[in-house]
């Protein structure tokens, strides 16, 4: 792994962040969109944040993004068991407050989504020889 700055990954991260904000605010009345799709996109967002500054293999970064999601879920569980509460409303919205196995499933879908998206982007990218897709 090496540190770097990837403008394309940063752009993806910003675009996904905007969608996440829209899901949390404008479309918050759609529970499935807010609760599941938002968690799927959260892993994709973390992946592109990591890819912005770390040069590493796609599977490694995707797995790390999945692990971050699972770490948040574990922290929610530990907080609930110990009776801890996040007082800041914005942090509660971003991090969540209830541990749920469906969130872990959403994170796994995000992991698989990253692999699928990167595969698609690789196929659409021009080849190094400059001959395009064919």
C-alpha positions in Angstrom: 0.0 0.0 0.0 1.2 3.5 -0.9 -0.2 6.9 -0.2 -1.4 9.0 -3.2 -4.2 11.2 -4.4 -6.6 9.8 -7.0 -8.9 12.6 -8.4 -11.3 10.2 -10.0 -11.8 8.3 -6.7 -12.3 11.6 -4.9 -14.9 12.6 -7.4 -16.8 9.3 -6.9 -16.5 9.8 -3.1 -18.0 13.3 -3.4 -20.9 12.1 -5.7 -21.7 9.2 -3.4 -21.6 11.5 -0.4 -24.2 13.8 -2.1 -26.4 10.8 -2.8 -26.1 9.7 0.9 -27.0 13.2 2.1 -30.1 13.1 -0.2 -31.1 9.7 1.2 -30.7 10.9 4.8 -32.7 14.1 4.2 -34.9 14.3 1.2 -35.7 10.6 0.9 -35.6 9.8 4.6 -39.3 8.8 4.5 -38.4 5.7 2.5 -37.2 3.3 5.2 -35.8 0.7 2.8 -33.9 3.3 0.9 -32.6 4.9 4.1 -31.9 1.7 6.0 -30.6 -0.7 3.3 -29.5 1.2 0.2 -27.9 3.9 2.4 -25.8 1.2 4.1 -24.8 -0.4 0.8 -23.6 3.0 -0.5 -21.8 3.7 2.8 -19.4 0.9 2.1 -19.0 2.0 -1.5 -18.3 5.6 -0.2 -15.7 4.4 2.3 -14.1 2.4 -0.5 -13.7 5.4 -2.7 -12.5 7.5 0.3 -9.8 5.0 0.9 -9.0 4.7 -2.8 -8.6 8.5 -3.0 -5.5 8.3 -0.7 -4.3 4.7 -0.7 -2.9 2.8 -3.6 -3.8 -0.9 -3.0 -5.6 -3.7 -4.7 -9.4 -3.4 -5.3 -10.2 -6.5 -3.2 -8.1 -5.3 -0.3 -9.7 -1.8 -0.2 -13.2 -3.2 -0.7 -12.6 -5.7 2.2 -11.3 -2.8 4.4 -14.4 -0.7 3.6 -16.6 -3.7 4.6 -14.6 -4.1 7.8 -15.2 -0.4 8.6 -18.9 -1.0 8.2 -18.8 -4.1 10.4 -16.7 -2.1 13.0 -19.4 0.5 13.2 -22.0 -2.2 13.6 -19.9 -3.8 16.4 -19.6 -0.4 18.1 -23.3 0.0 18.0 -23.8 -3.4 19.6 -21.2 -2.6 22.4 -22.8 0.7 23.0 -26.3 -0.8 23.3 -25.0 -3.6 25.7 -23.4 -0.9 27.9 -26.2 1.6 27.7 -24.2 4.2 26.0 -25.9 6.7 23.7 -24.6 9.1 21.1 -26.1 12.5 22.0 -25.2 14.3 18.8 -28.1 13.9 16.4 -25.9 14.2 13.3 -23.6 11.5 14.5 -26.6 9.3 15.3 -27.8 9.7 11.7 -24.4 9.0 10.2 -23.3 6.2 12.5 -26.7 4.7 13.4 -27.7 3.7 16.8 -29.0 0.2 16.6 -27.0 -2.9 15.7 -28.8 -5.0 13.0 -27.7 -8.1 11.0 -29.4 -6.6 8.0 -26.9 -3.8 8.1 -24.1 -6.4 7.8 -25.9 -7.9 4.9 -26.1 -4.4 3.3 -22.3 -3.9 3.9 -21.7 -7.2 2.2 -23.8 -6.1 -0.8 -21.7 -2.9 -0.8 -18.5 -5.0 -0.9 -19.9 -7.0 -3.8 -21.1 -3.8 -5.5 -17.6 -2.3 -5.3 -16.2 -5.4 -7.0 -18.9 -5.3 -9.7 -18.5 -1.5 -10.2 -14.7 -1.7 -10.5 -15.0 -4.6 -13.0 -17.4 -2.6 -15.1 -15.2 0.6 -14.9 -12.2 -1.5 -15.9 -14.0 -2.9 -19.0 -15.2 0.6 -20.0 -11.8 2.3 -19.6 -9.6 2.8 -22.6 -6.8 0.2 -22.9 -3.2 1.3 -22.2 -2.4 0.8 -25.9 -4.9 3.6 -26.7 -7.2 1.3 -28.8 -10.3 1.7 -26.6 -12.5 -1.2 -25.7 -11.7 -3.5 -28.6 
